[in-house]
Amino acid sequence: MTDLTESVSIEHDGTVAVITINNPPVNALSHHVRQGILDGMTTAAADDSVTAIVLICDGRTFIAGADITEFSQAPKPPSLAGAQSAMEDCTKPVVAAVHGTALGGGLEVAMCAHYRVSDEGARFGLPEVKLGLLPGAGGTQRLPRVTGPAKALEMMTSGDMIGSEEALDCGLVDEIVDDLRSGAVAFANKVVEEGRPLSRIRDRDDKLNVDPSLFDDFRKKIARKTRGFLAPEYNIRCIEAAVSLDFDAGVSRERELFEELMSGTQSSAQQYYFFAEREAAKVPDVPKDTPKLPVASVGVLGGGTMGGGISMNFANVGIPVTMVEQTQEALDRGLAVIRGNYERSAKNGRITSDDVETRMGLITGSLDQGDFAEKDMIIEAVFEDLDLKKKIFAEFDRICKPGAILASNTSALDINQIAAATSRPESVIGTHFFSPANVMKLLEVVRGEQTSDEVIATTMALSKQIAKIPVLVGVCHGFVGNRMLFMRRLEADKLVLEGATPAQVDKVIYDFGFPMGPFAMSDLAGLDIGWKEEESTGSTVREIMCESGRRGQKNGRGYYTYDPETRASTPDPEVEQMLRDFGSKQGIEQRDITDQEVLERCLYPMINEGAKILEEGIALRGSDIDVVWINGYGWPVYTGGPMFWADTVGLDEVVSKIKDYSSKLDGEHWQLSPLLERVAADGGKLQSTTGG
């Protein structure tokens, strides 16, 4: 074996030259990898004893993509295109041997081989769209040539991976082998023996003859999912170029569109978020070597929407769950909902019917909290009532074994008070799941004043195990997400009393990129949640809405009226007049309100509150706040989250506007955060500000 660079070596296996990449942890396409590929191809091509070449990787994966750490640096030669050309133009057959994942630049490299083999577990994808980009090394032109445009559209606009069987079916892989190295070498020898051609994907056009309507139909199909994003559309345009232009012209079009995306704010935001999500998992004041407690079984108190969804998360990864309810009827209903969820997933092909039974078999229903006695972790998932939760945790303290983690699924309540109801506050932690808990990715992990490092480390690691994105937060009313959401709601309610309509406010928020506005969200949740008719005094917007018989989507009348069949919403002039009248009775002046004012008054108080949250140390980092809002509340990832977006707007501008509104409007939420003012004055960024 001969080392070509620090990460690439070459050796002979008979007459086959095997070029091996070893660049842990994911064999990213660092400059020394690119140089090694180029040198390896040149060396093998010049060696008369070599008849074919295999490109393979050590470690757990094939090339998993570009070296993202090089994105912000000056380019180091050789270019990826140079390494690709050395493969594609090689005068001897080149076989790429894929295991693990061939992603982004990794797949683009593999497509420059004349042939591709993989093991059964290999996966393939071009995920650049998730970073607000498109493949920039000819991938947009090669993929549709080998898979056909329809398959390329699906892969490139979603960024999702396909498995080896699917890759074989669509032509991306030529053969699946059992042992990767020996199988790849055998395949290379077979290519030589059979005299197969040096097949370059760039030269193929047999799959490009498609109906032009394919592209517009596909745009319509993904329009709702990709609303607001530039990268999916740019990827589509590249595939259109592959169909209508020759390869070199298509690559030029790809480069042009890539540079447009790379220089825009969306790709910056999405790349920032990529690192922010990973940073959120790190807790600076909890040592990395903190021992984690074993969690082999879990108890969940409550079998409703939240409790059932939480139970599913653990069953999904093979952790047995005991779910306790008060009555057999409630328990049966909860278990039936869980089964229904699983069966729908099986019907849609996401899991098998055997998976349904396996997962249901891991969830045991019970009416006795005593069954929690030997569980390693217990999660309370009852409704938001502090006294009730304190009572429950006092009972947990009596029942549960020493060392068990006692977790509360609360969205706003004081974890310290809940912990104080026990004799072991160090074992108590908040786990704020988002609804539906079996779907939503975010988990706010709430650290109490006495929560131990072991409990924090265990809960953060366990959150990732059950496929959540955990963010550690401190104790305050509403934690990070809901505390900021309260600010938006305050201003939204004020705006509709001053002359804006619910539809206008919702449209501004929707057009910004949220899935829905605050009033549509209220209608979906139900206006009467927590409302008691006997105590209602008509003193708030919510009370007058409920008193007029409006409950939201559930009865077809809320801030909007709803079609009973389609649930389509229509603005309700009667509600708009009701709100104007209510505002006038309170002496509020009615006026025309611009969309820009709506946007600023809904979002700037959130930015201000986020800065206060940072100053109080409730959040560890500004980027953590962005992770919370993108995953829990639908803040559009292509704007990076509230803190990143504020930096993009300009903190001087945000501070100026907050000061202006604070001089005209009432409310503590308009009192400017000293931290925000200081960061703006220093030319800093909220996204990189640390808490405390």
ZAPASE-687824 format. One record per residue (C-alpha): residue number from 0; residue in one letter; x, y, z. Coordinates in Angstrom, 1 decimal, decimal comma. Each point is the difference from the previous one (the first is absolute). Layout:
BEGIN
NUM;A;X;Y;Z
...
This chain:
BEGIN
0;M;0,0;0,0;0,0
1;T;1,3;3,4;-1,0
2;D;-1,2;3,3;1,6
3;L;-1,0;2,6;-2,5
4;T;-1,0;2,7;2,5
5;E;-0,8;0,0;3,7
6;S;-3,4;-1,6;-0,6
7;V;0,3;-1,9;-3,3
8;S;2,1;-3,1;-0,8
9;I;0,3;-2,4;-2,9
10;E;0,8;-3,8;-0,3
11;H;-0,4;-2,8;-2,5
12;D;-2,5;-2,9;0,3
13;G;1,2;-2,1;-2,9
14;T;-0,3;2,3;-3,0
15;V;-2,5;2,3;1,7
16;A;1,3;3,2;1,6
17;V;-1,9;0,7;3,2
18;I;-0,1;3,6;1,1
19;T;-1,0;0,4;3,6
20;I;-1,2;3,1;1,7
21;N;0,3;0,3;3,8
22;N;-1,0;3,4;1,2
23;P;-2,0;-0,5;3,3
24;P;-2,6;0,4;1,1
25;V;-2,0;0,1;-3,3
26;N;2,6;0,1;-2,7
27;A;-0,9;3,5;-1,0
28;L;1,4;1,4;-3,2
29;S;2,8;2,0;1,6
30;H;2,7;1,4;-2,3
31;H;2,4;-2,9;0,8
32;V;-2,8;-2,5;-0,9
33;R;-0,5;1,8;-3,4
34;Q;3,8;0,0;-0,5
35;G;0,2;-3,7;0,8
36;I;-2,7;-0,9;-2,4
37;L;1,7;2,0;-2,8
38;D;3,4;-1,5;0,8
39;G;-1,4;-3,5;0,3
40;M;-1,7;0,1;-3,4
41;T;3,1;1,4;-1,6
42;T;2,3;-2,7;1,5
43;A;-2,3;-2,9;-0,8
44;A;-0,6;1,2;-3,6
45;A;3,7;0,2;-0,6
46;D;0,7;-3,5;1,5
47;D;-0,1;-2,6;-2,8
48;S;-0,6;-2,8;2,5
49;V;-3,3;1,6;1,0
50;T;-3,1;-1,0;-2,0
51;A;-2,7;1,6;2,2
52;I;-0,4;2,3;3,0
53;V;-2,2;-0,2;3,1
54;L;-0,7;3,0;2,2
55;I;-1,0;-1,0;3,5
56;C;-0,1;1,5;3,5
57;D;1,1;-1,2;3,4
58;G;-2,2;0,6;3,1
59;R;-3,7;0,1;0,4
60;T;-0,9;1,7;-3,3
61;F;0,9;0,9;-3,5
62;I;0,5;3,7;-0,7
63;A;-2,8;1,7;1,9
64;G;0,4;3,4;-1,7
65;A;2,0;3,2;-0,1
66;D;2,2;1,2;2,8
67;I;-2,4;2,7;1,3
68;T;2,8;1,5;2,1
69;E;1,6;1,1;-3,3
70;F;-3,1;2,0;-1,1
71;S;1,3;3,1;1,7
72;Q;3,6;-0,4;-1,2
73;A;1,8;0,9;-3,2
74;P;-0,2;-3,0;-2,3
75;K;3,0;-2,4;0,2
76;P;1,0;-1,9;-3,2
77;P;-0,7;-2,3;-1,6
78;S;-3,6;0,7;-0,7
79;L;-2,6;-2,7;0,3
80;A;-0,5;0,3;-3,7
81;G;3,6;-0,9;-0,6
82;A;-0,3;-3,2;2,0
83;Q;-3,2;-0,9;-1,7
84;S;1,4;0,5;-3,4
85;A;3,0;-2,3;0,9
86;M;-2,6;-2,7;0,7
87;E;-2,4;0,6;-2,9
88;D;2,8;0,4;-2,6
89;C;2,1;-2,9;1,3
90;T;0,9;-2,4;-2,8
91;K;-0,6;-3,0;2,3
92;P;-3,3;-1,0;1,6
93;V;-0,7;1,7;3,3
94;V;-2,3;-1,6;2,5
95;A;-1,3;1,9;3,1
96;A;-0,7;-2,3;2,9
97;V;-2,6;1,5;2,4
98;H;-0,9;-0,8;3,5
99;G;-1,6;2,1;2,7
100;T;-1,1;3,2;-1,8
101;A;1,0;1,6;-3,2
102;L;-1,3;3,5;0,5
103;G;0,4;3,3;-1,9
104;G;3,5;0,3;-1,3
105;G;0,4;-3,7;0,9
106;L;-2,7;-1,1;-2,4
107;E;1,3;2,5;-2,6
108;V;3,3;-1,7;0,2
109;A;-1,5;-3,5;-0,2
110;M;-1,9;1,1;-3,2
111;C;3,3;0,8;-1,6
112;A;1,0;-3,6;0,2
113;H;-0,8;-2,1;-3,0
114;Y;-1,9;-2,5;2,3
115;R;-1,3;-0,2;3,6
116;V;-0,4;-2,8;2,4
117;S;-1,2;0,1;3,5
118;D;-0,8;-2,2;3,0
119;E;-3,7;-0,5;1,1
120;G;0,2;2,7;2,7
121;A;1,2;2,8;-2,3
122;R;-2,0;3,2;-0,4
123;F;0,2;2,7;-2,6
124;G;-1,1;3,6;-0,2
125;L;0,6;3,6;-1,0
126;P;-1,0;1,9;3,2
127;E;1,3;3,4;-1,0
128;V;-3,5;1,4;-0,2
129;K;-0,2;-0,3;3,8
130;L;2,9;2,5;0,2
131;G;-1,8;2,4;-2,4
132;L;2,2;-1,2;-2,9
133;L;0,2;-2,3;-3,0
134;P;2,7;-2,5;-1,0
135;G;2,7;2,1;-1,4
136;A;2,3;-2,6;-1,6
137;G;-2,1;-1,2;-2,9
138;G;-2,3;-2,1;2,2
139;T;-3,1;1,8;-1,3
140;Q;1,0;-1,1;-3,6
141;R;1,2;-3,5;0,7
142;L;-2,8;-1,2;2,3
143;P;-2,9;0,5;-2,4
144;R;2,1;-1,7;-2,7
145;V;0,4;-3,1;2,0
146;T;-3,3;-0,2;2,0
147;G;-2,3;1,9;-2,3
148;P;-1,3;3,6;0,7
149;A;-3,0;-1,2;2,1
150;K;2,1;-1,8;2,5
151;A;2,6;2,8;0,0
152;L;-2,8;2,5;0,8
153;E;-1,1;-2,0;3,0
154;M;3,5;-0,5;1,4
155;M;1,4;3,5;-0,6
156;T;-3,0;2,1;1,2
157;S;-0,4;-2,0;3,2
158;G;3,6;-0,8;0,7
159;D;-1,1;-3,4;1,2
160;M;2,1;-3,1;-0,4
161;I;-0,9;-3,2;-1,8
162;G;1,2;-3,5;0,9
163;S;2,1;-2,4;-2,1
164;E;-3,0;-2,0;-1,5
165;E;-1,6;3,2;-1,1
166;A;3,3;1,2;-1,4
167;L;0,4;-3,2;-1,9
168;D;-3,6;0,3;-1,4
169;C;0,6;3,5;-1,3
170;G;3,4;-0,7;-1,5
171;L;2,1;1,9;2,5
172;V;1,7;-3,3;1,1
173;D;1,1;-2,7;-2,3
174;E;0,3;-2,9;2,5
175;I;-0,6;-0,7;3,7
176;V;2,8;-2,1;1,5
177;D;0,3;-1,8;3,3
178;D;3,7;0,8;0,9
179;L;0,7;3,5;-1,3
180;R;3,7;-0,2;-0,8
181;S;0,1;-3,5;-1,4
182;G;-3,3;0,6;-1,8
183;A;1,2;3,3;-1,5
184;V;3,3;-1,6;-1,2
185;A;-1,9;-2,9;-1,5
186;F;-2,4;2,3;-1,8
187;A;3,0;2,0;-1,4
188;N;1,6;-3,1;-1,3
189;K;-3,3;-1,0;-1,6
190;V;-0,2;3,3;-1,7
191;V;3,4;-0,5;-1,5
192;E;-0,6;-3,7;-0,9
193;E;-3,3;0,9;-1,8
194;G;1,5;3,0;-1,7
195;R;-2,7;2,3;1,3
196;P;0,2;3,6;-1,2
197;L;1,3;2,9;2,1
198;S;-3,5;1,3;0,7
199;R;-0,1;3,7;0,9
200;I;-3,3;1,2;1,4
201;R;0,6;3,4;-1,5
202;D;-0,3;-1,5;-3,5
203;R;-3,3;-1,7;0,6
204;D;-3,3;1,4;-1,3
205;D;-2,3;-3,0;-0,2
206;K;-2,0;0,9;3,0
207;L;-0,3;3,7;-0,7
208;N;-2,9;-0,1;-2,5
209;V;-2,9;0,9;2,3
210;D;-3,3;1,9;-0,2
211;P;0,7;3,7;0,7
212;S;-3,1;0,1;2,3
213;L;2,0;-2,2;2,4
214;F;1,6;3,1;1,5
215;D;-3,1;2,2;0,5
216;D;-1,9;-3,0;1,4
217;F;2,8;-0,6;2,4
218;R;0,1;3,6;1,1
219;K;-3,7;-0,1;0,8
220;K;0,5;-3,2;1,9
221;I;2,7;1,4;2,4
222;A;-1,2;3,6;0,1
223;R;-1,5;-0,1;3,5
224;K;3,0;-1,9;1,5
225;T;2,6;2,3;-1,6
226;R;-1,8;3,3;0,3
227;G;2,5;2,8;0,5
228;F;3,1;-2,0;-0,7
229;L;2,1;0,9;-3,0
230;A;2,2;-3,1;-0,2
231;P;-2,6;-2,5;-1,1
232;E;-1,0;2,2;-2,9
233;Y;3,6;0,5;-1,0
234;N;0,6;-3,8;0,1
235;I;-3,0;-0,4;-2,3
236;R;1,4;2,5;-2,4
237;C;3,3;-1,9;-0,1
238;I;-1,8;-3,2;-0,9
239;E;-1,9;1,8;-2,7
240;A;3,4;1,1;-1,3
241;A;1,2;-3,6;-0,1
242;V;-3,0;-0,8;-2,2
243;S;0,3;3,0;-2,4
244;L;3,8;0,7;-0,1
245;D;3,1;-2,0;-0,7
246;F;2,1;-1,1;3,0
247;D;2,5;2,9;0,0
248;A;-2,7;2,6;-0,5
249;G;-2,0;-1,6;2,8
250;V;3,0;0,1;2,3
251;S;0,4;3,7;-0,8
252;R;-3,7;0,6;0,9
253;E;0,5;-2,0;3,2
254;R;3,0;2,2;1,0
255;E;-1,9;3,1;-0,7
256;L;-3,0;-1,1;2,2
257;F;2,4;-1,3;2,7
258;E;1,7;3,3;0,3
259;E;-3,3;1,9;0,3
260;L;-1,0;-2,3;2,8
261;M;3,4;0,1;1,7
262;S;0,0;3,8;0,1
263;G;-3,5;0,3;1,3
264;T;-1,3;0,1;3,6
265;Q;-1,9;-3,2;-0,2
266;S;3,0;-2,3;-0,4
267;S;1,8;2,0;2,7
268;A;-2,9;-0,5;2,3
269;Q;-0,3;-3,7;-0,7
270;Q;3,7;-0,7;0,4
271;Y;-0,1;2,0;3,3
272;Y;-2,9;-2,1;1,2
273;F;1,9;-3,2;-1,0
274;F;2,7;0,8;2,6
275;A;-2,4;1,6;2,5
276;E;-2,0;-3,2;0,3
277;R;3,2;-2,0;0,8
278;E;1,2;2,7;2,4
279;A;-3,3;-0,2;2,0
280;A;0,9;-3,5;1,1
281;K;3,1;1,3;1,9
282;V;-0,3;1,2;3,6
283;P;3,1;1,9;0,9
284;D;-0,3;-0,4;3,8
285;V;-0,8;-3,7;-0,1
286;P;3,3;-1,9;-0,5
287;K;0,1;-2,3;-3,1
288;D;1,0;-2,9;2,2
289;T;-3,1;0,3;2,3
290;P;-1,3;-3,5;0,5
291;K;-3,4;-0,7;-1,5
292;L;-2,7;-1,9;1,9
293;P;-1,3;-3,2;-1,6
294;V;-3,5;0,4;-1,4
295;A;-1,3;-3,4;-1,0
296;S;-3,7;0,6;0,9
297;V;-2,2;3,0;0,2
298;G;-3,3;0,9;1,6
299;V;-2,4;2,6;-1,4
300;L;-2,8;1,5;2,1
301;G;-2,9;0,9;-2,3
302;G;-1,3;-1,7;-3,2
303;G;-1,4;3,0;-1,8
304;T;1,4;1,7;-3,0
305;M;3,3;0,9;1,7
306;G;0,5;-3,1;2,1
307;G;-0,8;-2,3;-2,9
308;G;2,4;1,9;-2,3
309;I;2,7;-0,1;2,6
310;S;-0,4;-3,7;0,5
311;M;0,3;-0,6;-3,8
312;N;3,4;1,8;0,0
313;F;1,4;-2,6;2,3
314;A;-1,6;-3,0;-1,5
315;N;1,3;1,1;-3,4
316;V;3,5;-0,6;1,2
317;G;-0,7;-3,2;1,9
318;I;-0,3;1,4;3,5
319;P;-2,9;-1,6;2,0
320;V;-2,6;2,5;1,3
321;T;-2,7;-0,4;2,6
322;M;-2,7;2,6;-0,6
323;V;-2,3;0,7;3,0
324;E;-3,5;1,5;-0,2
325;Q;-2,7;0,7;2,6
326;T;-2,8;-2,1;-1,6
327;Q;-0,2;-3,1;-2,3
328;E;-2,0;2,0;-2,5
329;A;2,7;2,7;-0,3
330;L;2,7;-2,6;-0,1
331;D;-1,7;-2,0;-2,8
332;R;-0,6;3,2;-1,9
333;G;3,7;1,0;0,3
334;L;1,3;-3,4;-1,1
335;A;-2,5;0,0;-3,0
336;V;1,3;3,4;-1,1
337;I;3,6;-1,3;0,1
338;R;-0,9;-3,1;-2,0
339;G;-1,8;2,2;-2,5
340;N;3,0;2,2;-0,4
341;Y;2,3;-3,0;-0,6
342;E;-2,5;-1,6;-2,4
343;R;-0,2;3,2;-2,1
344;S;3,8;0,0;-0,1
345;A;0,0;-3,6;-1,2
346;K;-2,7;0,8;-2,6
347;N;2,2;2,8;-1,3
348;G;3,0;-2,3;-0,2
349;R;2,1;1,7;2,7
350;I;0,0;-3,1;2,2
351;T;-1,1;-3,6;-0,5
352;S;-2,9;-1,8;1,5
353;D;2,4;-2,0;2,2
354;D;1,4;3,3;1,2
355;V;-3,4;1,0;1,2
356;E;-0,4;-3,1;2,1
357;T;3,6;0,2;1,3
358;R;-0,5;3,6;1,1
359;M;-3,4;-0,6;1,5
360;G;1,5;-2,9;1,9
361;L;2,4;2,4;1,7
362;I;-2,8;2,2;1,3
363;T;-1,8;-1,4;3,1
364;G;-3,1;1,7;1,3
365;S;-0,7;0,2;3,7
366;L;-2,3;1,7;2,5
367;D;2,5;-0,2;2,9
368;Q;2,9;2,5;0,5
369;G;1,6;-2,7;2,1
370;D;1,1;-1,5;-3,2
371;F;2,5;2,9;-0,3
372;A;1,9;-1,4;3,0
373;E;2,9;-1,5;-1,9
374;K;0,0;2,3;-3,1
375;D;3,2;1,9;-0,8
376;M;-1,8;3,1;-1,2
377;I;-3,5;1,2;0,6
378;I;-1,6;2,8;-2,0
379;E;-3,1;1,8;1,2
380;A;-2,3;1,1;-2,8
381;V;-3,1;1,4;1,6
382;F;-1,6;3,4;-0,6
383;E;1,6;3,2;1,2
384;D;-0,8;0,4;3,6
385;L;2,8;0,7;2,4
386;D;-1,7;-1,3;3,1
387;L;-0,9;-3,2;-1,8
388;K;3,5;-0,5;-1,2
389;K;1,5;0,6;3,4
390;K;-2,4;-2,6;1,4
391;I;1,0;-2,5;-2,7
392;F;3,7;0,5;0,6
393;A;-0,4;-0,5;3,7
394;E;-1,6;-3,3;-0,8
395;F;2,8;-0,8;-2,5
396;D;2,4;0,7;2,8
397;R;-1,7;-2,6;2,2
398;I;-0,3;-2,7;-2,7
399;C;3,0;0,2;-2,3
400;K;3,4;-1,6;0,7
401;P;3,0;2,1;1,0
402;G;1,8;1,4;-3,1
403;A;-3,0;0,0;-2,2
404;I;-0,4;3,1;-2,2
405;L;-3,2;1,9;0,7
406;A;-1,0;2,1;-2,9
407;S;-2,9;2,4;-0,5
408;N;-1,4;0,8;-3,5
409;T;-0,9;3,6;0,8
410;S;-0,1;2,8;-2,5
411;A;0,3;2,9;2,4
412;L;-0,1;-1,0;3,7
413;D;2,7;0,4;2,6
414;I;2,2;-3,2;0,2
415;N;1,6;1,2;3,2
416;Q;-3,4;0,0;1,8
417;I;-0,8;-3,4;-1,5
418;A;3,4;-1,4;1,2
419;A;-0,6;1,5;3,5
420;A;-2,9;-2,4;0,4
421;T;2,5;-2,9;0,1
422;S;2,9;-0,9;2,3
423;R;2,3;-0,3;-3,1
424;P;-0,1;3,2;-2,0
425;E;3,2;-1,0;-1,7
426;S;-1,9;-2,8;-1,8
427;V;-2,7;2,4;-1,4
428;I;0,2;1,5;-3,5
429;G;-2,4;1,5;-2,5
430;T;-0,7;-1,7;-3,3
431;H;-2,1;2,4;-2,1
432;F;-1,2;-2,1;-2,9
433;F;-1,8;1,8;-2,8
434;S;-3,3;-1,2;-1,5
435;P;-0,4;-2,5;-1,6
436;A;2,8;-1,4;2,1
437;N;0,6;-3,0;-2,2
438;V;0,6;2,3;-3,0
439;M;1,5;3,3;1,2
440;K;3,8;0,0;0,2
441;L;0,6;2,6;2,7
442;L;0,4;-0,8;3,7
443;E;0,6;2,8;2,4
444;V;2,0;-1,6;2,9
445;V;-0,6;2,1;3,0
446;R;2,7;0,1;2,7
447;G;-1,0;0,7;3,5
448;E;2,2;1,7;2,6
449;Q;0,9;-3,3;1,5
450;T;-0,2;-2,3;-3,0
451;S;3,2;-2,2;0,0
452;D;2,5;-0,1;-2,9
453;E;-0,7;-3,7;-0,3
454;V;-3,7;0,6;-0,6
455;I;0,7;2,8;-2,5
456;A;2,5;-2,1;-1,9
457;T;-2,2;-3,0;-0,1
458;T;-3,1;1,9;-1,1
459;M;1,9;1,8;-2,7
460;A;1,4;-3,3;-1,4
461;L;-3,3;-1,8;0,4
462;S;-1,7;2,8;-1,9
463;K;2,2;-0,6;-3,0
464;Q;-0,5;-3,7;0,3
465;I;-3,8;0,5;-0,4
466;A;0,7;2,2;-3,1
467;K;-0,6;3,3;1,7
468;I;2,0;3,2;-0,3
469;P;0,6;1,0;3,6
470;V;0,7;3,5;1,2
471;L;0,9;0,6;3,7
472;V;-1,8;3,0;1,5
473;G;-0,5;1,5;3,4
474;V;-3,0;0,6;2,2
475;C;-2,3;2,9;-0,7
476;H;-3,6;0,3;-1,0
477;G;-0,3;-1,5;-3,5
478;F;3,7;-0,9;-0,2
479;V;1,4;1,2;-3,4
480;G;-2,6;-0,8;-2,6
481;N;-3,3;0,8;1,7
482;R;1,4;3,1;1,8
483;M;0,9;1,5;-3,4
484;L;-3,3;-1,2;-1,5
485;F;-1,9;1,9;2,7
486;M;1,5;3,2;-1,2
487;R;-1,2;-0,5;-3,6
488;R;-3,5;-0,8;1,3
489;L;-0,2;3,1;2,1
490;E;0,7;2,2;-3,1
491;A;-2,2;-2,0;-2,3
492;D;-2,9;0,5;2,3
493;K;0,7;3,7;0,3
494;L;0,2;0,4;-3,8
495;V;-3,4;-1,4;-0,6
496;L;-1,5;2,5;2,5
497;E;1,7;2,9;-1,8
498;G;-1,2;-0,7;-3,5
499;A;1,9;-3,0;-1,4
500;T;-2,1;-3,1;-0,8
501;P;0,9;-3,5;1,1
502;A;0,4;-0,9;-3,6
503;Q;2,5;2,8;-0,6
504;V;2,1;-1,0;3,0
505;D;-0,1;-3,6;-0,9
506;K;1,0;0,7;-3,6
507;V;3,0;2,1;1,0
508;I;1,2;-2,8;2,3
509;Y;-0,7;-2,7;-2,7
510;D;1,7;2,0;-2,7
511;F;3,0;0,4;2,3
512;G;0,3;-3,8;-0,1
513;F;-2,0;-1,4;3,0
514;P;-2,4;-2,9;-0,7
515;M;-2,8;2,1;1,4
516;G;-0,7;3,3;1,8
517;P;-1,0;0,4;3,6
518;F;-3,8;0,2;-0,5
519;A;-0,1;-3,0;-2,3
520;M;2,1;-1,9;2,6
521;S;-2,5;1,0;2,7
522;D;-2,9;-1,3;-2,1
523;L;1,9;-3,3;-0,6
524;A;0,7;-0,5;3,7
525;G;-3,4;1,1;1,2
526;L;-1,0;3,3;1,4
527;D;-1,7;-1,5;3,1
528;I;3,0;-1,9;1,4
529;G;0,1;1,1;3,6
530;W;-3,0;2,3;-0,4
531;K;-2,8;-0,3;2,6
532;E;-3,3;1,4;-1,0
533;E;-1,1;0,6;3,6
534;E;3,1;2,1;0,6
535;S;0,0;1,9;-3,3
536;T;-0,5;3,8;0,3
537;G;0,5;1,1;-3,6
538;S;3,1;1,9;0,9
539;T;2,4;-1,5;-2,5
540;V;-0,1;-0,8;-3,7
541;R;0,0;-3,7;0,7
542;E;-2,9;0,3;2,4
543;I;-2,2;1,9;-2,4
544;M;0,8;-2,5;-2,7
545;C;-1,0;-2,9;2,2
546;E;-3,0;1,7;1,3
547;S;-1,2;0,5;-3,6
548;G;0,1;-3,8;-0,5
549;R;3,3;0,0;-1,9
550;R;2,2;-3,0;0,8
551;G;2,2;-0,1;-3,0
552;Q;0,3;-2,8;-2,6
553;K;-1,8;-2,5;2,3
554;N;-3,3;1,7;-0,6
555;G;0,7;1,8;-3,2
556;R;0,0;3,5;1,5
557;G;3,0;1,8;1,5
558;Y;1,9;3,0;-1,3
559;Y;-0,9;-1,6;-3,4
560;T;-2,9;-2,0;-1,2
561;Y;0,8;-3,5;-1,2
562;D;-1,4;-2,2;-2,8
563;P;-1,3;-3,1;1,8
564;E;1,3;-2,3;-2,8
565;T;3,4;1,5;-0,9
566;R;0,8;2,1;3,1
567;A;0,8;2,9;-2,4
568;S;0,0;3,3;1,9
569;T;-1,8;3,2;-0,9
570;P;0,5;3,3;1,8
571;D;-3,1;0,9;2,1
572;P;-1,2;3,6;-0,4
573;E;-2,1;-0,4;3,2
574;V;3,1;-0,9;2,0
575;E;1,9;2,9;-1,5
576;Q;-2,8;2,4;1,0
577;M;-0,2;-1,5;3,5
578;L;3,7;0,6;0,5
579;R;-0,2;3,6;-1,3
580;D;-3,0;0,7;2,4
581;F;1,9;-1,6;2,9
582;G;3,0;2,2;-0,7
583;S;-2,1;3,1;-0,3
584;K;-1,7;-0,6;3,3
585;Q;3,4;-0,1;1,6
586;G;0,9;3,3;-1,6
587;I;2,4;-1,4;-2,5
588;E;0,3;2,1;-3,2
589;Q;-0,9;-1,9;-3,2
590;R;2,4;0,5;-2,9
591;D;1,6;-1,6;-3,0
592;I;3,0;-2,1;0,9
593;T;2,7;-0,9;-2,5
594;D;1,3;-3,5;-0,5
595;Q;3,4;1,2;1,0
596;E;-1,3;1,2;3,4
597;V;-1,7;-3,3;0,5
598;L;3,3;-1,9;-0,7
599;E;2,1;2,3;2,3
600;R;-2,5;-0,1;2,8
601;C;-0,4;-3,7;-0,1
602;L;3,7;-0,9;-0,4
603;Y;2,1;2,7;1,7
604;P;-1,4;-0,6;3,5
605;M;1,0;-3,6;-0,5
606;I;3,5;1,0;-0,8
607;N;0,1;2,3;3,0
608;E;-1,3;-2,8;2,2
609;G;2,6;-2,4;-1,4
610;A;2,7;2,5;1,0
611;K;-1,4;0,1;3,5
612;I;-0,1;-3,8;0,1
613;L;3,7;0,0;-0,9
614;E;0,8;2,7;2,6
615;E;-1,7;-2,1;2,7
616;G;1,9;-3,1;-1,1
617;I;-3,3;-1,9;-0,8
618;A;1,6;-0,9;-3,3
619;L;3,6;-1,0;-0,4
620;R;0,5;1,6;-3,4
621;G;-1,8;2,2;-2,4
622;S;0,2;-2,8;-2,5
623;D;-1,9;-2,3;2,4
624;I;-2,9;2,4;-0,2
625;D;0,0;-0,4;-3,7
626;V;0,0;-3,8;0,3
627;V;-3,0;0,2;2,3
628;W;-2,0;2,2;-2,3
629;I;0,8;-1,8;-3,3
630;N;-0,9;-3,4;1,4
631;G;-2,8;0,8;2,4
632;Y;-1,9;2,9;-1,5
633;G;0,6;-0,1;-3,7
634;W;2,3;3,0;-0,3
635;P;1,3;-0,3;-3,6
636;V;3,4;-1,5;0,0
637;Y;1,0;2,0;-3,1
638;T;0,1;3,1;2,2
639;G;2,1;-1,8;2,6
640;G;-2,3;0,5;3,0
641;P;-0,9;3,2;2,0
642;M;3,5;0,8;1,2
643;F;1,7;-0,5;-3,4
644;W;-2,8;1,9;-1,7
645;A;0,4;2,9;2,3
646;D;3,7;0,1;-0,8
647;T;-0,9;0,0;-3,7
648;V;-2,5;2,9;0,4
649;G;2,7;1,9;1,9
650;L;0,0;0,3;3,8
651;D;0,2;3,8;-0,2
652;E;-3,2;0,0;-2,0
653;V;-1,7;-2,4;2,4
654;V;1,0;2,1;3,0
655;S;-1,2;3,2;-1,6
656;K;-3,4;-1,5;-0,8
657;I;-0,4;-1,4;3,5
658;K;0,8;3,3;1,5
659;D;-2,5;1,7;-2,3
660;Y;-2,8;-2,4;0,8
661;S;0,7;0,1;3,7
662;S;-0,7;3,8;-0,1
663;K;-3,4;-0,6;-1,5
664;L;-1,2;-3,4;1,4
665;D;-0,5;-1,4;3,4
666;G;1,5;-3,2;1,3
667;E;3,2;-1,3;1,7
668;H;0,8;-1,9;-3,1
669;W;0,9;3,3;-1,7
670;Q;2,6;0,8;2,7
671;L;3,2;-0,3;-1,9
672;S;2,3;-2,9;1,1
673;P;3,3;1,5;1,2
674;L;1,8;-2,9;-1,5
675;L;-1,6;0,6;-3,4
676;E;1,0;3,7;0,2
677;R;3,6;-0,9;1,0
678;V;0,5;-2,6;-2,7
679;A;-1,3;2,4;-2,6
680;A;2,3;2,8;1,2
681;D;3,0;-2,4;-0,1
682;G;-0,8;-1,2;-3,5
683;G;-0,6;-3,5;1,3
684;K;-2,4;-2,7;-1,0
685;L;-2,8;-1,5;2,1
686;Q;0,5;-3,4;-1,7
687;S;3,4;-0,4;1,6
688;T;-0,8;1,6;3,3
689;T;0,3;-2,3;3,0
690;G;-2,5;0,0;2,9
691;G;0,5;1,4;3,5
